[in-house]
Structures are given as C-alpha cells and as structure tokens.
C-alpha cells in the first residue's frame, strides 16, 4: 500500500471531542513545511530549468486530477493578477476539463490518453515545461501526459507524496514530498494537498522573481483590478518616488501599472 493510502494513526475520529480533532489535524499540518524544507534542492533544480525555457518564450503547464488538478489551476490563475503575465503563460489543466474544478468527473483520471489531447490544444513546444501533480504518483491521466510530453521534448517535473513512484521515475525533475498517512486515511486533500500548494507557491513565485516580475519585494506588475489593488499600487509609488498620494494616483492612472508609473517618474 502507498504511504498516501496507509492507515491514519488516529483512531475512532467520530468519538473524539472537537478540540481533539482540531489538535490532531494541526499536529499533522505542522509536519508539512518541514517535509518541504528537506527537498529544496529538488525544487531549485526544476525552477532553474523552467526559467531558462521561459526566458526563451516557454510556458509552464500544470497537469493533475482531482485536488492536485485544482491546486494547479489555482496557482496558474493567480499568476496574471499577481505578476501581470498573460493567461497563456502559466496554464493549469485538470482531468475532466474545467467542469471538474467544481465537481468530480468520474473515471477522468483513469484515461492515460486524454492528457496529451488536452495539452495539444495549446500547441506545446520544447520550450515549455510540464509539471505533473499527483499525490499518489500513479494517476494514469498525469502519467500518460508526462510520457507523451517527454517524447515531444518538453521539460518534465512532478510533485508527488509517495517515494519512488511511477510518476517520479517518468520525469526529469521529480519533487517528492513524503508526508506520511493523512489524518483521515487517504484524504490527500489534507497534508499532501498542502505540500503541493507550498511547492507550487515556491515554483511560480521564484520563477516570476527570476523573470524580473518583482521589484524589491513589490508586485509592481500586478493587475489593478479592484480598489484594494489600486490603493496598494498608489502606496508603492509613494514609497518609491516620495510623491504625495494625489500625484501618485494620477501617475498610476496615466500609465496603468506601478512599474510603468515608477519608470516614467524616474525618467522625468
């Protein structure tokens, strides 16, 4: 039996007091960041190769089913508003299509041919990177997509939570975060999902920093899609330029982005 499917060390959960349940979940969650910290070299190796390709116009694809697929889509969907990149730069693909984001599509993850069909709609090239997401490391949909992607020259990596899985062996840059049994046996939306989310945060954020999408510690390319973000942008400009809020807001309104506003001020 895989570690992600092994029995929880906590018994008779339905008989526990609420406080005991919460303490148990929290105790398990505290193990996640430590487990991720032990795999920094694996994470860095994948990021370095992704950056090289993205500087030549490559993209990142996340491929997964169920919780893993949803986490990939979440990370991809946050890149445009956070870093100002197009929606076609980081792309999440889930078994069963977009409808599976909200409702599980039965047996979609068992089709090992469909993933490459789904990827092909984006005309993938050898400059692109594909990261397979599967806590078990055995999901046929993800495995099939990874194997076909390698044949076509894409860079391949994965985030898995079982050691020596088929998926880890199929990619060039595996990231294996072994979390042990889940609090609720087999519920990999818990620790395994948290581990995948932490690593995805690292990958997308570090890649975008390497690509120059952060200045200092600020999201200077963020999309100004609501009042909160516009206010944040004004504050950034005030801090960078010394202008008052009225002048900073006018500059931001004229140029449409924090980076462009600051660059324009520095050139004036």
N, C-alpha and C positions, 0 to 999 in steps of 0.2 A: 504493500500500500504506500502511496506517495505521502510525503510529510504533510502536504496541504490537506490531505483527506484523512489523516490519522486522528484518533480519538482525542477529544479535549481532556485535559487533566482535571477539569472542573466537572463535578457530578451533580445530578439532581438539581439542575438550574431552576426548575419551576418551584422548588421548595425553598429557595433562598430568599432572604429579605432583599428589598430593592437596593439598599446600601451595599450589601454583599455582592450583588450583580454588578453594580457600578464600579466597585473597587476591583473586582476581578478583571473587568474589561480594561480599566485604566492601567492595571498592573501589566497586562499583556501589551497594551499600546506603548508603554514606556520602552519596550524592547525594540521597537521598530527603528527609531533613529540610530540606535547603537548598531543594529544589524546593517543598516545602510552605510554607516561610517566605515565599516570594515571592507567595503567594496569600492572605495574611492578611485583606486587605480583602474578598475574595470570601467567605471563611469567616465573617467577622464579620457581613457583611450578611445572610447566611442565618440565623445564630444569632439576631440581633436580631428578625427577623420571627417565628421559631419561638417565642421567649419570649413575645412579645405574644399569640400564639394560645394558648399553653399556660396563660397566666395566666387565660384565659377558658375553660379546660377542654379545650383541644385536646390532641391526641396527636401523636407522631412515628411515622411508618411508614418503614421501610427496605425497599426493593424491589430484588431482584437475582437473578442466576442464577449458578450455579457458585461460584467463590471469592468473588465480590462478594456474593452472597446469603448465604453462610456468615458472612462478616465482619459483615454487618448483623445477623444473628441473634446472633452473639457479643456485639456491643455492646449490643443490646437486652436480652439475657439477663442482662447484668451490672448493669443499672440497678436492678432491685429489691433485690438484696443489698447493693449499694454505697450507694444513696441512699434506700432504704426506700419507693420508689414501687410502685404496683401493677403487675402483669404486663401490664396493659392500657394503660399509659402510653407505653411505647416498644416498638414491635412490629416484628419482622423477618419478612419474607415472602420465600420463595425459590421460584423456578420449579421445579415438580415436587413441591411440598409438602415436609413435614418429612422424608420419606424421602430427599430429595435432599441433606439435610445430610451424610449419610454416603456415599451412593452416587449418582453422577451419573444423572439421568433423561434418557434420550436424547430430543433434539429439544424438550425442555420450554421452552428459552429461545427457540425459534423461533415460539412461539404468541403473537401480539400481542393476542389477545383474553382470554387466561386471567388476566392480572394483575388486571384490574378485577374479574373474578369472584372472585378470591381476596381482594381488598380489600373487596369488598361484604359479605363475611361479618362484617366489623367495623362495618358501618354508618357509613362515613366521612362527615364533615361538613366544612363550610367552615372550621371552627376547626382542622382537622387539617393536618399538614404531611407531605408525601411526598418522600422523598429517593431518587432513582434511583441505583443503584450499578452501574456498568458501565465496566470499564477501557477497552473499545473505544469506548464511547459510541454503539453501534449495535445493542445487543441488542433484538430485537423485543419480547420479553416486557416489558422495562422501558419501552421507548418507548411501547408500547400503553397500559400502565398510567398513565404520566405524562400522556399526551394526554387520556385519559378523566378523569383526576383534575382536570385544569385545567378541563374542561367543567363539573365539579361544584363548582368553587370552592375546591379545596384549594390550599394553598401548595405550590409545587413547587421542588425543588432537585435537584442531582445532584453526584456525584463521578466524574469521568472522567479518563482519562490520555491522550487524544488531543485535539489542538486542533481547534476549530470542528466538533465532532461533531454529529450529528443530535440526540443527547440534550441536549447543552448548549444547542442552539438551541430545544429544545422546552420548557425550564423557565424559570422566572423568575429563579432564583438559581443559576447554574452555578458549580461549583468545578472548575477544570481544572488538574490536576497532571501536567504532561508530563514523563515520566521517561526518555524515550529507549528504545532497544532493551533487551530483557531479556538477562540473561547467557545463558540458554537461550532461543533465539529463540521468541517467542510465549508464553512461560511467565509469564503475568501474575499468577500467584500470588506472584511474587517482588517486584520493585520496585513494580509497580503495586498489588499487594495490600498491601504495607507502607505505601504512601502513603495508600491508602484507610483503613487501620486507624488511622494517625496522625490523619487528619481526623475520623474517627468518634469517636476519643477526645476530640478538641477539642470537637466538637459536643455530645455527651452530657454531658461534664463541665462545660463552660461554661454550658450550659442549666440544669443542676441547681444550679450555684452561683448563677445569676441567680434561680432559683426558691427560694432560701433553704435548699437541702438540704445545705449545708456550713456549719459554724460554725468560724471561724478557718481552720484547714486540716484540720479533722477531719470524718470521716464520721459525724456524730452521729445520723443516721437509718438507719445500716446495720442489716441483719438479723442478729440474734445466733444464727446457725445452726450454730455449732460452737464448740468450746472456745477456739480461737485468737481468734475474733472476740469472744467473751465476755471473754477476758483483755484484748484491746485496749480494749473498752468500759470495763472497770474502770479501766485506766490513764488513759483520757480523763477519767473522773470524778475520779480522784485529782488529776490536773493542774488541773482546773477548780475543784475545791472545797477541796482541801487535806485531805480526809478520808483516813484510812488505808484499806488495801486491803479489810479486812473490812467496814468501814462502807460503802465504795463498792460492793462486791459486793452487799451487802444492798439498797442503794438501787436498783441496777440490776435486781436480781431482783424488787423490788417494782413497778417502773414499766415494765420491759420494753424500754426504749430509753434510749440515752445522753442524748438531748435531753430526754426527759421526766424522767429522773433529775436532771439538772442544773437544769432548771426548777423541779422540786419542792424541791430544796435551796435555791435562791435565794429561793423564796417562804416558806421556813420561818423 
